[in-house]
Amino acid sequence: MSKTTLKKLLKELDRDQLAEVLLELYDARKDAREYLEYFVSPNENAMLEKYKAVILKEFFPAKGRARTRTSVCKKAIKEFTTLHPSPRLIADLKMHLVECIARYAVATRSWVKESVENTWRQTFDDALNYMYANDILDESMERINKVLSTAKGLRGPLRHVLPEVYENFVSTVV
């Protein structure tokens, strides 16, 4: 169903019917419940901490070994973005993933799966472009430099991943 069709159908409903549809949606889907709760009382920082915890748990769980499912991390970022928080918080979450992967690479002595390396590269590039587009790159330079220095301290090909992404970004922006 298209948005136009849905909009037309919703306009045909009276106030009580619309409330009933929203309540059914609230009961039926966890993500809809989360969105509606956020809509009623938006607490951006609490939601940011929730999604940071999801990412952190993938790389540094309280029990057991790290699962490093990058799909879970990307989904967390996407879900947080759909809530439409401020651009600073979205950039913060993206950089949090980059920092977690860097810490994980240090902890595993530069051994990470190829999918994690690719996510590291893509997320860092995406974060840089997002920060540049939203004019918040300058305030994040300290975090960026810290991640770059961590990456340079790694062994093997990982040491070149983020510096290459950053150099490509700088060359396209300047």
C-alpha positions in Angstrom: 0.0 0.0 0.0 1.3 3.4 -0.8 1.4 6.4 1.5 -1.2 8.2 -0.6 -3.6 5.3 -0.2 -3.0 5.0 3.5 -3.4 8.8 3.9 -6.8 8.6 2.1 -8.0 5.7 4.2 -6.9 7.4 7.5 -8.7 10.6 6.5 -12.0 8.5 6.2 -11.7 7.4 9.8 -13.2 9.4 12.6 -11.2 10.2 15.7 -12.2 7.1 17.7 -11.5 4.8 14.8 -8.1 6.4 14.3 -7.3 6.1 18.0 -8.3 2.4 17.8 -6.0 1.8 14.9 -3.1 3.4 16.7 -3.7 1.4 19.9 -3.8 -1.8 17.8 -0.6 -0.8 16.1 0.9 -0.1 19.5 0.0 -3.6 20.7 1.0 -5.4 17.5 4.5 -4.1 16.8 7.4 -3.5 19.2 9.0 -0.9 16.9 5.7 0.9 16.5 5.4 0.9 20.3 8.9 2.4 20.7 8.2 5.0 18.1 4.9 6.1 19.6 6.4 6.2 23.1 9.2 8.4 21.7 6.7 10.6 19.9 4.7 11.2 23.1 7.8 12.0 25.3 10.9 12.4 23.2 14.0 11.7 25.3 16.8 11.7 22.7 19.6 11.0 25.2 17.9 8.0 26.7 17.3 6.5 23.2 21.0 7.2 22.3 22.2 5.4 25.3 19.9 2.5 24.5 21.3 2.1 21.0 24.9 2.6 22.2 24.3 -0.3 24.6 23.1 -2.5 21.7 26.3 -1.7 19.7 28.6 -2.1 22.8 27.0 -5.5 23.6 27.9 -6.8 20.2 31.6 -6.2 20.8 32.0 -6.3 24.6 29.2 -8.4 26.1 28.9 -8.7 29.8 29.0 -12.5 29.5 30.4 -14.8 26.8 32.3 -13.9 23.7 31.7 -11.0 21.3 29.3 -11.8 18.5 30.4 -8.8 16.3 27.2 -8.9 14.2 27.5 -5.8 12.2 24.0 -6.2 10.9 22.7 -5.6 14.4 24.8 -2.5 14.7 23.7 -1.1 11.4 20.1 -1.8 12.3 20.5 0.0 15.6 21.8 3.1 13.8 19.0 3.0 11.3 16.3 2.6 13.9 17.8 5.5 15.9 17.9 7.6 12.7 14.2 6.9 12.0 13.3 8.7 15.3 14.7 11.9 13.8 16.9 13.0 16.7 19.4 15.8 16.3 22.2 15.3 13.8 24.8 15.5 16.6 23.3 12.4 18.2 23.2 10.5 15.0 26.8 11.3 14.4 27.6 10.4 18.0 26.1 6.9 17.5 27.9 6.4 14.2 31.2 7.3 15.8 30.4 5.1 18.7 30.3 2.1 16.4 33.6 3.2 14.8 35.2 3.5 18.3 33.8 0.1 19.4 35.3 -1.6 16.4 38.6 0.1 17.0 38.7 -1.0 20.6 37.7 -4.5 19.6 40.5 -4.6 17.0 43.0 -3.6 19.7 41.6 -6.2 22.1 41.9 -8.9 19.5 45.3 -7.8 18.4 44.2 -6.6 15.0 42.2 -9.7 14.1 38.7 -8.9 12.9 36.3 -10.5 10.4 36.2 -9.0 6.9 32.6 -7.9 7.4 33.6 -6.0 10.6 36.4 -4.3 8.7 34.1 -3.4 5.9 31.5 -2.0 8.3 34.3 0.0 10.0 35.3 1.5 6.7 31.7 2.3 5.6 30.5 3.6 8.9 33.5 5.9 9.3 33.1 7.2 5.8 29.4 7.7 6.4 30.0 9.4 9.7 32.5 11.8 8.1 30.2 12.7 5.3 27.2 13.1 7.7 29.1 15.4 10.0 30.3 17.5 7.1 26.8 17.7 5.6 25.4 18.8 9.0 28.3 21.2 9.7 29.4 19.4 12.9 32.7 18.0 11.7 34.9 20.5 13.6 33.4 19.6 17.0 34.1 15.9 16.3 37.7 16.3 15.3 39.1 15.1 18.6 37.2 11.8 18.4 38.2 11.4 14.8 41.9 12.0 15.5 41.7 9.5 18.5 40.2 6.8 16.3 42.8 7.5 13.6 45.6 7.2 16.1 44.1 3.9 17.4 43.9 2.6 13.9 47.5 3.5 13.2 48.6 1.5 16.2 47.1 -1.7 14.8 48.9 -4.4 13.0 48.5 -5.6 9.4 46.2 -4.1 6.8 43.8 -2.7 9.5 46.2 0.0 10.3 45.6 1.6 6.8 41.8 1.2 6.7 40.6 4.4 8.5 43.5 6.7 7.5 42.7 5.8 3.8 39.1 6.6 4.3 40.0 9.9 6.0 42.5 10.9 3.3 39.9 10.2 0.6 37.3 12.2 2.5 39.7 15.2 2.9 40.7 15.1 -0.8 37.0 15.2 -1.9 36.0 17.9 0.5 38.9 20.3 -0.1 
